[in-house]
Amino acid sequence: MVEPVATAPQCITLQQAIEEYIGENRRAGSWQSATFEKKEAALDLLTEYFGADRPISGISKRDAQDIKRVLLELPANRHKMPQSRNLSLREATEVTGVAKISAVTVNGYISTFQSFFEWAMKNGHAETNLFAGTRVGKSSSKALPKRQAYKPEALKAVYREVTENGLGLVKSESHRWATLIAMFTGARLNEVCQLEVADIQKQDGIWFFHLIDEGDSKKKFKSAAALRKVPMHDKLVRLGLLEYRAKMEAQRKIRMFPEYTYCAKNGYGRALGRWFNATLTPALGIKSAGHVFHGLRHTMVTRLAQAGVAEPIYQSIVGHERQGVTQQVYMREGYTLQQLKSAIDLFAV
């Protein structure tokens, strides 16, 4: 009996492997622009530490532990601080009297390294995932605050101001309508701000937001599950959103909120997010590290769950992937607009 011959990893350099990895994901459209920037920045640390010409198969588990120790000693904002911006990785770790990068940031780098070496294994460039199980523990005192659902009174305060403008904080119709759409759909900030007039449609007597990557080539969606139809809450109809849409259509506007400009890192949502988090919530006295624009999304999920809506239905509304064989295999067609409409109208302010 002939013993099978083990296949040795292909001998390519670390830089060649990284370029192949990034190229594959770029062609597949796996990541958004901001994600590409973060991945490339993290992988640049690998080439800086090991050298671009180092054969990837020559990197060991001990090497992986070494770069982890270096990262833990790296100054925060290394390239901005005068004490460290012109220093190598190893030299930067010897700078004293400066704050070090957080465990959260280190784990972000390690997560990218893990994904890269997992790909390298599958493509025959490495025998093992050298960074598997190397994440560091997080200090509870430095843990990032978790985003929260808004308490009823806090949500009512936001609703009153964007509908009545009692404090004069709402400076544009975009402030009003984009915030209300987020509040009554649970949509992500950029999903709201990139809406086109044509994305608000009617089917079987139900108005809905068609969140789809058609029209503007700059539209961004977090995942395939984010492409969805979200019925328009009765409250948005009563408040006059359809009249606003008709006005934008009469003015031959393509986008619902044309004053929100695009940037590669944040899409169309930067201006609204800043106004909401830096102006609106502080003035209303409800500002907190956990209560930000994204908290409106948490609020929709929480309130629908509390109203007894089944998890797969509210997952469909907010664009989360439905879990389990029943949902992913037998329910590929998803829920009807009427089912989603009955659920979303249970949300109340």
URZI-V219204 format. One line per field, one symbol per residue. psi: psi as a letter, one per 40 degrees, with the letter a starting at -180 (. if undefined). burial: 1 if it has 24 or more other ideal C-beta (glycine too) atoms within 12 Angstrom, else 0. A space follows every 50 residues. Layout:
BEGIN
psi: ???
burial: ???
END
This chain:
BEGIN
psi: hhhihhhiiigiiddddddddddddddefdiidddddddddddddddddd hdehhdeehiddddddddddddehiifdedhddedeiiddddeehieiii iiddddddddddddddddddddeeeidigdeheeiiihhddeiihhiiih iddddddddddeddfdefdheidddddddddddedeiidddddehideeh ihhfehiihggifibheeihididdehihhihidddddefdddddddddd efididgdehiiiddebeeddddddddedcdddefehidegadedddddd ddddddeehidddddddefihhiidddddefddaiiddddddddeehi.
burial: 00000000000111001101110000000001001000110111111111 00011110100011001101111111010000010000100110100001 11101111111111111011100011001110010100000000000011 00011011111110000011001111111111111111111111111011 10000111111100010111110001011111100110101001100100 00001111010100011111111011100110010100001111111111 1111100010011111111101000000000000101011111111101
END
